[in-house]
Amino acid sequence: MLGGKDGFFDDLHEDDDEESARLKARSVAVHGVELRHKAAAAADDAARAAARDLNKWAAEARAGKADGHALSPVDRLVLADISNVDGDPELNEILSANDLERSSRAMDRLSAADRARMDRLLAGASTPQEKAYLMKALASGYSVDQVEEFGGKIHGKDPAWLEDHLTPVTTTLDSGTEVQDFKGRKWDQDGATCVPSSTVTARAMVDPVYCLGLTGGPSGKDDDPAHFRERLTDEQMRLHEEGDGSYTHFWSDTPAGMDSDGQVEISDKELSPHTGDRYDAHDMHGADDRRDVLPDIERSVAEGKPVPINIEGHDDGDWVGHGMMIVGQEGDRLQIYNPWGTTTWVSEDDFVKGDLSAASDDRFDNVNRVYIDQD
């Protein structure tokens, strides 16, 4: 449209026709750049969505690979598919893909005698759900002696009891915000212990032996909700100390938060032994960082491994921060556990924007840190 240079004086003088041509050319060029940018963004979003769905399908395909002497092909399919009695079945499977892989590897490492004991435990389970929780305990890293002791506490319990005592989070796909509780007492934080509280609940999700210790005490039978609340608070405070959490004053016993190093420490100590994952802190400096980390988050939660995150914002001009946990993913939505005792589905677009106020409140409008072993 512009043609070549007219000569030495081309840059020194522009008549009306030349100006009109230049402006038209610029308009066409700007429109073309916008279209190319849109196409690149669409291609990037499509690639990420494809990666997300392929990761999820790969996790679900691996779920059929459970093995074991006492497990027939039918047993393997049942274990891979068995769910708790409440919520959407496909979102409340007892054994995650990670559980199935870890339990299979654990079975392979057992001595012949321990393998026989484990096979007898599985064969003697009264329900498919009981069998699944025995395998989940093995996947969590417990010895056969410990799994046997755990099995004695849950043997003969009906599926509803097992869900109440061994699963802190139940998921319904089409719900808004759901309260997660045990006998009317929320799985929520005590004071400013959002990071330890999220970590306690996340461990209870992946470690049924630990979960029963909270809901049923050492015997597995003390399910008084007030006693559950006491044990939950004690665990939150133990992790607060473990992560060198701060207090409101040096002489105070009131928690006042935990830094990034402490969060990595308690994630590695409390979650890694039961998931096999590592936890590194990744600062999110904007939408691009959050978009880049999404495939790792999606893969992790598809495999059944919760992902800690931090959000921040302002309250009357003062900075405020909060720790939460991504515990599920379906389609283009993420399920967020808030240690206020709730779970909420949010869109991945909102996560990329940094706005998780739907899962918390209007003070928090920035996801500023994600804890994950990012490939």
N, C-alpha and C positions, 0 to 999 in steps of 0.2 A: 504493500500500500504506500509506503513512503518512498520507495525507489532508492537509488544510490545517491551519493553526495553530488551536489551541483558544482562543487569546486571549493577553492580556498575560503570563499566568503560565506559558505553554507551555514556555518555556526554563528555568523555575525548578523545575519538578517533573515527574517521570516515574514513573508507577506501573508495576507489573509487566507489565501488558498492553502498555503503550506501549513499554517496554524490549524486550519480546519482538518486537513488530512492527518496531521500529527495527533490531534485530539481523538479523531475517529479510530486511528490505529491503536492509541493507548487504551481506548474503551474495549476494543476487541481483545487486546492482549490481557487486560485485567480479567475480563470474563473467562478467557481461556485458562489463565492461571487458577482462577477460582474453581473451574470445572476439574482441572487436573488435581488440585488439592482435595476436592471432594472425592474423586475417584480413588486417590491414594488412601484417604481415611476409610472409605468403604471397604477397600481391599484389606486394610489392616484389621478392621473390625470383623470382617468375615473370616480371616485367618485365625483370629483369636477365638471366635465362636466355634470354629471347626476344631481347634485344639482343645477347647473346653469339653465339647461333646465327645471327642475321641478319647480324651483322658477318662471321662466318666464311663464310657462303654468298655474301655480297657480294664478299669477297676472292676466293673460288673462281670466281665469275662473271666478275670482271675478268680472271682468268687467261687467258680465251679471246680477249683483245683484242690480243694481240701482232700487230705488223704489220711489213712489210718487203718490199722489192722482190722478193727471192728466196724469200719465204715464201709458199707456197701455203696455202690453207685447211687442208689436211692437215698441213703443216709447223707451222702455228700450234697446232693441236690437240696434235700430238706434243710440241712445246716446252712447252706448258702442262701436259702430263701426265707428261713423262719424269722418271724417278726414278733414283736410284742403285741398285746391284744388291742391297744389303743392307737389312735392316729392312723395315718396312711401307711399301709403295710410296706410299700417300697421305700419309705423314708424312715422306717423304724425297725429295720433288720437288726437282729441282735449282734450278728457277726459281720463286721466290716470286711472289705477286701483285705485290708492290712491284717485284721485278726486271723482270717483264714490262712493267709500266707505264713504268718508268724507261728500259728498253732501247728501247721503242717511241718514247718522246719523244726519246731520244738519236738514233735513226735518222732521225727527222723533221728534226733540226737539222743533220745532216751535209750537207756540200757534195755535189754530184753525183758528183765523183770519189771522195770518201771513201765515199759510199753504195755505189758500184760495187765498191770494194775490200772493203767489209764483206760485200756480197752474195757476192763470190767466195770469201771466207773461209768463209762459212756453207755455200756449195754444195760446197766442197772438204772439209768435215769428214767424217771416216771413220765416225763413229757419231752417233746422235742425242744421246748424252751429251756428246760433244765439241762439237757445235753449241750445246747448251744452255749449256756453260761459256763459250763465246765470247760469247754474248749476256749472260751474267751479268757477264763482265768489262766489257762495254760499259755495262751497267746500273750498275756500280760507279763509273763516272765516268772510265774510261780513254779515251784517244784511240784512233783507229783504228791509228796506228803502234804504240801499246802493246799493243793487242789482237792485232795481227799478230805482234808479238814473242812474246807469250804463246802464241798459236796455234802458233807454230813449236816451242815446248817441249812442247806436249801432243799435237801431231798424231800420229795413228796409235796412240796409247795405248789399251789396252782399258779397258772401263768400270770394272773393279775397280781398275786403277791410278789412274784419274781420281778415283774415290771416295777411295782411300787418301790421295792427295796434295792433293786440293782441298776435302775436306769433313771438318772436325774432329769433327763430331757426327753419329752415326747413331742413329736412333730406332726403338725397338720398343715398340709400344703397351702390351703386356701384361707388360712386364718390370718388375722392381723397380729396383734401382740398377744402372746399366750403366757399365762402365769405358770411357772414350774415350781411345784411344791411337793412336800412329803407330808401327808396327813394334815394339810392345811398350813404347814409352816414352809415358807418359801426357801428355795435354794438361793439365798441372797447374802449380801455382804453385811458385816458388822462394822459400822463406822466407816472410816476412810481406808478400807482394805479392798478396793476394787480389783487390784492385780492379784493378790493372794486368793481372793474369793473366786475370781474367774478360773484360776489355776486349780483350785480345789474341785470345782464342779467339772472342769475339763478332765481331770484325772479320774473322777468318779464315772465319767462317761466311758473311759477306755479301760478301767480297772474295776471289775465287779467285786473283787475281794475288799478293796478299799471302800467302795460304795456301801457294801453291807456293814462295814465297821462304823460308818457314819449313821446309817439308818437303823441298824439293829444292835450296835454296840459289839463288844468282844464276843458275846454269846450268839449274836445274830437274832436274839429274841426280844431285846429291849427296844421296842419301836415306839415308845412314848414320844410324841412330837416335841415335848419340852426337852427331853434328853437328847433327841436328835439335834435340836437347836444349840444346845450346850456343846455337843461334840463338834458341830460344824464351826461354831465360833472358835473353839480351841484350835482346830486345824487351820483356820484362817490366820489366827495369831501366830501359830507355829511357823507358817510360811512367811508371815511378815518378818519374824525374827530371822528366819533362814535367808531371806533376801536382803537383810540389813535395811529394812524399811525405816523411815523416819517417824518421829513423833512431834507433837505440837510444841513441846519444850523438852529440854534435856532431862528434866525431872518428871516428865509426864509419861503415862502409859496409854495415851490416846493416839492411835495411828494417824499419820498425816501423809501417806503416800509412799511410793517406792520408785527408785530411778531405773533407768534402762538396764544397767548392769545387774541389778537385783532381779529384774524380771527375767532376764536371760538365765540367771543362775537357778531360780526356782523352776523355770520351765525345763531346763536340762535335768535337774534333780528329780522333779516330780512327774514329768511327762515322758521324757526320752526313754527311760527304762521300759516303759509300757507301750510305746509306739515305735521305737527304733529310730525316731527322727532327731535331728539337731535343730536348735533354735538360735538364729542370729538376728540381731536388730537391724532393720533397714529403714532409714529415715525416708519419709515421703515428702519430696519438695514440691509436688504439684501433681496435676492430673496425669502427666506422662509417666511418672514413677508408679502411681497407683495402677495405671493401665498395664504397665510392664509386669507388675507383680501378680496380676490377676491369674494368669495361667498356673503359677505355682500354688496359689491359694486354692484354686479350683481342683487341681490334682490332689492336693493334700486332703481336703475335706471329702473328696470323692472316695479316697482310700480309708476314711474314717479317722483322720488325725486333725484335731482342732487347731486353729491358728490364732494366737493372741494378737490383738491390735490395740493401739492407743488412739484416742480422739482428744481434741482440744477445742477450746473456744473461750468466750469471755462472759463473765457474770458481773453486771454493774461496773464494767471496765477492768475487772480483775481477771487475770488468766486462770482458767480452770482446765484440768485434765482428767481423763477417765480411762480405765482399762476394760476392754470387752473381749469377746472370743467369737471367731467365726466357726460355726459348728456344722454347717450344712450348705449345700448348693444344689439347685435344681433349675435347669434352663438358664435364664439370665438373672436369677435371683440368688442372694446369699442369705443364710439364716444366721442372725446375730444373737448370741447369748449375752445379755446384760446382767451383771451381778446384782442388779436390783431385783432379780428373781424372775426375769422374763426372757422370752425369745421373740424375735420379730424378723419377718422376711423383708429385705430391702432389695432394690434393683442394683445390678452391677453398675449401671450408669450413675446412680447416686453415690456408690462407693468411689467411682472414678472422680466424681466431683468433690468427694471428701465429706459429703453431707449425710451423716447417719443420725440426724436428729430424730427420725422416725423410730429408731431403736433406743433413743435416749430422751433428750429434750432439746429445745431450741437453743440452749447455750452452746451446743457442740456442733460445729460446722466444718471440722477439718480432721481427716484421718492423717495423723502425722507420723505414725510408726507401725511397722508390721514385723512380727517375729516369726521367721521361717527360714529353713535351709534352702535358699534360693539357688537353683541350678544356673 
